[in-house]
Amino acid sequence: MIEAPAVEGTSSRAMVTTLGLVATLCGVLIVSAYQGTLAAVTANKRIALERAVFKVIPGAATMKELVATANGIEAAGNGERFYVAYAADGALKGIAAEAGASGYADVVRVLYAWDPDKQAVTGMGVIGMRETPGIGDKIITDQAFMDNFTALDARLNSDGSALANPIKAVKHGTKRNPWEIDAISGATVTSKAVAKGIHDSAQRLLPKLAPHLDKVRSK
């Protein structure tokens, strides 16, 4: 009876020590697994990104990632990230950037291509969304909707400070201007998310990028 408390205390300390060792071991294993797979995960993300860029900019053979800041174009830093795609001979094929806006169920994330000579969006691909199957996901399957992005006007105003016209989705069948996107009937919310995402991204990126296009026209 007298020794019982000592045994109980010893047992509790042993349990705490054991749990601590197990937690430490698990932490080491998790960190090791993360570090061991980081290179492969990073490489796979890079491959997926290249494929997405090459899909919205047909004919591209190589690409590089840059950042547009208030001070110009940089290889890294805080600013608007974009991707420059080149043909096999080194000629500029186009510029791609990511965009996103809230849709019906979640954020709709897209990658769009911008042609600096045409001053237009010339391609679009969805890279992430959770919209209603059969409705919202028509932005991937509806060819008429995809046709909006072959020459979507994205020119800047006269002083280059902003888009000349707002990129926006309009009710299906009412498109009258080259900067408008003909929405999908029954998926207007998702269509508007795509339009808003591209508009907001272009509004931030292009005024910073346009004055320095000479720096990206060749590798």
C-alpha atoms as one frame of an Amber mdcrd trajectory, in Angstrom:
protein
   0.000   0.000   0.000   2.832   2.363   0.845   4.688   1.746  -2.464   1.667
   2.058  -4.766   1.942   5.848  -5.353   5.613   5.508  -6.350   4.797   2.795
  -8.886   1.983   4.892 -10.316   4.231   7.925 -10.616   6.961   5.918 -12.298
   4.430   4.472 -14.742   3.100   7.931 -15.646   6.581   9.326 -16.236   7.461
   6.349 -18.396   4.302   6.811 -20.452   5.000  10.514 -20.982   8.599   9.749
 -21.965   7.484   7.070 -24.403   4.877   9.347 -25.975   7.503  12.057 -26.329
   9.889   9.696 -28.072   7.130   8.473 -30.408   6.124  12.060 -31.263   9.740
  12.999 -31.954  10.239   9.948 -34.147   7.054  10.689 -36.077   8.186  14.276
 -36.578  11.544  13.156 -37.921   9.880  10.685 -40.279   7.431  13.297 -41.578
  10.167  15.862 -42.197  12.358  13.256 -43.863   9.510  12.104 -46.102   8.700
  15.706 -47.039  12.303  16.533 -47.887  12.697  13.280 -49.782   9.694  13.931
 -52.016   9.979  17.731 -52.342  12.193  17.603 -55.437   9.848  15.190 -57.222
   6.752  17.199 -56.281   8.384  20.428 -57.463   9.420  18.807 -60.752   5.913
  17.449 -61.349   4.371  20.866 -60.693   6.808  22.409 -63.156   5.910  19.853
 -65.819   2.178  20.413 -65.251   2.673  24.175 -65.516   4.638  23.879 -68.760
   1.935  21.686 -70.279  -0.735  24.198 -69.299   1.236  27.095 -70.787   1.976
  25.204 -74.012  -1.718  24.311 -74.301  -2.915  27.924 -74.223   0.031  29.062
 -76.396   0.240  26.547 -79.273   3.629  26.277 -80.929   5.584  27.170 -77.793
   8.671  25.053 -77.148  10.185  26.659 -74.051   9.056  28.996 -71.283  10.397
  30.991 -68.403   8.784  32.472 -65.307   9.143  36.188 -64.530   7.640  38.820
 -62.255   6.346  42.250 -63.242   6.943  44.849 -60.550   6.666  48.621 -60.305
  10.366  48.755 -61.143  10.254  46.516 -64.201  10.635  42.832 -65.060  12.504
  40.631 -62.601  13.348  36.958 -62.296  11.885  36.807 -58.774  10.339  39.001
 -56.133   6.994  40.492 -55.176   4.778  41.380 -58.080   2.619  39.897 -60.802
   3.904  36.507 -61.897   3.697  35.562 -65.574   5.151  33.067 -68.032   6.855
  33.894 -71.323   6.654  31.227 -74.029   9.037  30.967 -76.991   9.081  29.043
 -80.256  11.917  26.640 -81.030  13.777  29.438 -82.849  13.572  31.716 -79.801
  10.815  33.988 -81.095   8.188  35.144 -78.624   4.980  33.113 -78.943   2.976
  34.667 -76.159   2.611  35.435 -72.490   0.535  33.482 -69.989  -0.717  34.327
 -66.518  -2.941  32.773 -63.901  -6.256  34.267 -62.845  -8.997  33.353 -60.420
 -12.342  34.529 -59.057 -15.185  33.076 -57.003 -17.620  30.952 -58.977 -20.789
  29.163 -57.899 -19.092  26.631 -55.598 -15.478  27.747 -55.232 -12.707  29.772
 -56.841 -12.386  29.148 -60.578  -8.691  29.244 -61.520  -7.629  29.677 -65.135
  -4.495  30.228 -67.172  -4.874  32.687 -70.041  -2.603  33.659 -72.918  -1.996
  37.243 -73.971  -0.573  38.231 -77.348   1.284  41.565 -77.039   1.070  42.253
 -80.782  -2.672  41.665 -80.961  -3.254  43.194 -77.519  -5.683  40.361 -76.923
  -6.270  37.222 -74.909  -5.747  34.370 -77.359  -6.196  31.275 -75.202  -7.660
  30.056 -71.927  -7.483  26.851 -69.931  -9.023  25.884 -66.595  -6.483  24.763
 -63.993  -8.758  24.383 -60.992 -12.458  24.501 -60.112 -15.243  22.711 -58.223
 -18.249  23.893 -60.166 -21.384  21.802 -60.613 -20.735  18.868 -63.002 -22.689
  19.230 -66.208 -23.284  22.945 -65.667 -20.312  24.959 -64.437 -17.816  22.623
 -66.032 -19.148  23.588 -69.448 -16.448  26.267 -69.468 -14.141  23.383 -70.353
 -16.335  21.525 -72.825 -18.376  24.248 -74.540 -16.489  25.160 -77.730 -18.556
  28.295 -78.284 -17.434  29.554 -74.895 -13.803  28.702 -75.619 -14.087  30.672
 -78.875 -14.422  33.817 -76.732 -10.704  33.552 -76.069  -9.274  33.534 -79.572
  -9.174  37.351 -79.825 -10.570  38.813 -76.601  -9.672  42.506 -76.565  -7.277
  43.308 -73.715  -5.647  46.507 -74.918  -4.515  49.244 -72.558  -5.793  52.804
 -72.524  -3.850  55.664 -74.097  -1.523  56.215 -71.137  -1.053  52.494 -70.459
  -2.305  52.731 -66.886  -5.217  50.298 -67.167  -7.299  48.235 -69.573  -9.080
  50.363 -72.122 -12.277  48.367 -71.626 -13.460  46.044 -68.856 -13.343  42.359
 -69.735 -16.749  41.070 -68.705 -19.239  38.293 -69.328 -22.587  39.229 -70.849
 -25.837  37.321 -71.182 -25.618  34.563 -73.759 -26.313  35.902 -77.243 -25.847
  39.583 -76.364 -22.111  40.000 -77.030 -21.488  43.102 -79.129 -17.919  44.146
 -78.283 -14.564  42.355 -78.615 -13.829  42.721 -74.879 -17.040  40.911 -73.893
 -17.388  37.197 -73.153 -20.544  35.451 -74.304 -21.623  33.594 -71.161 -22.864
  30.014 -71.163 -26.595  29.771 -70.709 -27.240  28.137 -67.339 -23.658  28.707
 -66.164 -23.611  32.488 -65.979 -21.996  32.618 -62.531 -19.071  30.456 -63.640
 -18.731  32.420 -66.887 -18.602  35.666 -64.922 -15.940  34.187 -62.621 -13.710
  33.479 -65.623 -14.246  36.987 -66.968 -13.615  38.675 -63.637 -10.503  36.602
 -62.975  -8.962  37.492 -66.332  -9.975  41.139 -66.050  -8.513  41.562 -62.554
  -5.301  39.752 -63.459  -4.786  41.686 -66.695  -5.571  44.953 -64.937  -2.759
  44.287 -62.463  -0.252  42.720 -64.838  -0.393  44.459 -68.199   0.305  48.074
 -67.115   3.504  46.820 -65.428   4.464  44.453 -68.255   3.704  46.456 -71.405
   6.437  49.126 -70.977   9.094  46.406 -70.727   8.080  44.027 -73.512  11.447
  44.490 -75.213  13.017  42.572 -72.334  10.946  39.443 -73.011  10.707  39.362
 -76.800  13.717  37.100 -77.038  15.327  34.619 -74.682
